[in-house]
């Protein structure tokens, strides 16, 4: 016999620690890539990587702060 209980199941657990690590790793990798590219005389590529890294980190922080 099926249950008539219509209580919604609890939401899945969120893992804010994973998001925090993703932000830290993205920022560190971007910094390392920018430094390596700048030292190897690729300023345009370094600027592009810096912009992409900043955008990704910004999106992650924005997603984290939403209620």
C-alpha beads as a LAMMPS data file, in Angstrom:
LAMMPS data file: protein, C-alpha beads

67 atoms
66 bonds

1 atom types
1 bond types

-500.0 500.0 xlo xhi
-500.0 500.0 ylo yhi
-500.0 500.0 zlo zhi

Masses

1 110.0

Atoms # bond

1 1 1 0.000 0.000 0.000
2 1 1 1.367 3.418 -0.869
3 1 1 1.879 6.132 1.687
4 1 1 -0.326 9.218 1.617
5 1 1 2.311 11.331 3.352
6 1 1 2.872 14.385 1.139
7 1 1 5.630 15.930 3.227
8 1 1 8.330 17.159 0.853
9 1 1 11.653 15.474 1.172
10 1 1 14.424 17.598 2.672
11 1 1 16.651 19.457 0.189
12 1 1 20.020 17.892 -0.574
13 1 1 22.852 19.063 1.620
14 1 1 24.821 21.955 0.207
15 1 1 28.570 21.925 0.380
16 1 1 29.770 25.529 0.793
17 1 1 33.260 24.267 1.564
18 1 1 33.565 22.895 -1.986
19 1 1 32.583 26.251 -3.455
20 1 1 35.102 28.026 -1.240
21 1 1 37.856 25.680 -2.403
22 1 1 36.831 26.193 -6.026
23 1 1 37.153 29.964 -5.605
24 1 1 40.570 29.650 -3.954
25 1 1 41.888 27.203 -6.552
26 1 1 40.621 29.329 -9.445
27 1 1 42.253 32.447 -8.032
28 1 1 45.574 30.695 -7.362
29 1 1 45.703 29.082 -10.800
30 1 1 44.910 32.400 -12.450
31 1 1 47.680 34.162 -10.544
32 1 1 50.218 31.463 -11.398
33 1 1 49.228 31.485 -15.070
34 1 1 49.433 35.292 -15.268
35 1 1 52.895 35.353 -13.680
36 1 1 54.215 32.588 -15.950
37 1 1 52.807 34.238 -19.061
38 1 1 54.133 37.652 -18.055
39 1 1 57.619 36.261 -17.388
40 1 1 57.671 34.497 -20.756
41 1 1 56.924 37.732 -22.637
42 1 1 53.252 37.075 -23.390
43 1 1 51.567 40.174 -21.932
44 1 1 48.428 39.875 -24.086
45 1 1 47.852 36.286 -22.997
46 1 1 48.536 37.237 -19.372
47 1 1 45.911 39.977 -19.600
48 1 1 43.380 37.577 -21.117
49 1 1 43.974 34.927 -18.429
50 1 1 43.696 37.571 -15.705
51 1 1 40.371 38.750 -17.123
52 1 1 39.000 35.210 -17.391
53 1 1 40.158 34.316 -13.872
54 1 1 38.601 37.447 -12.448
55 1 1 35.308 36.788 -14.245
56 1 1 35.126 33.173 -13.059
57 1 1 35.939 34.105 -9.464
58 1 1 33.391 36.914 -9.633
59 1 1 30.664 34.581 -10.856
60 1 1 31.436 32.094 -8.095
61 1 1 31.300 34.769 -5.410
62 1 1 28.036 36.102 -6.820
63 1 1 26.529 32.601 -6.821
64 1 1 27.684 32.084 -3.220
65 1 1 26.033 35.258 -1.937
66 1 1 22.598 34.572 -3.343
67 1 1 19.966 33.673 -0.724

Bonds

1 1 1 2
2 1 2 3
3 1 3 4
4 1 4 5
5 1 5 6
6 1 6 7
7 1 7 8
8 1 8 9
9 1 9 10
10 1 10 11
11 1 11 12
12 1 12 13
13 1 13 14
14 1 14 15
15 1 15 16
16 1 16 17
17 1 17 18
18 1 18 19
19 1 19 20
20 1 20 21
21 1 21 22
22 1 22 23
23 1 23 24
24 1 24 25
25 1 25 26
26 1 26 27
27 1 27 28
28 1 28 29
29 1 29 30
30 1 30 31
31 1 31 32
32 1 32 33
33 1 33 34
34 1 34 35
35 1 35 36
36 1 36 37
37 1 37 38
38 1 38 39
39 1 39 40
40 1 40 41
41 1 41 42
42 1 42 43
43 1 43 44
44 1 44 45
45 1 45 46
46 1 46 47
47 1 47 48
48 1 48 49
49 1 49 50
50 1 50 51
51 1 51 52
52 1 52 53
53 1 53 54
54 1 54 55
55 1 55 56
56 1 56 57
57 1 57 58
58 1 58 59
59 1 59 60
60 1 60 61
61 1 61 62
62 1 62 63
63 1 63 64
64 1 64 65
65 1 65 66
66 1 66 67
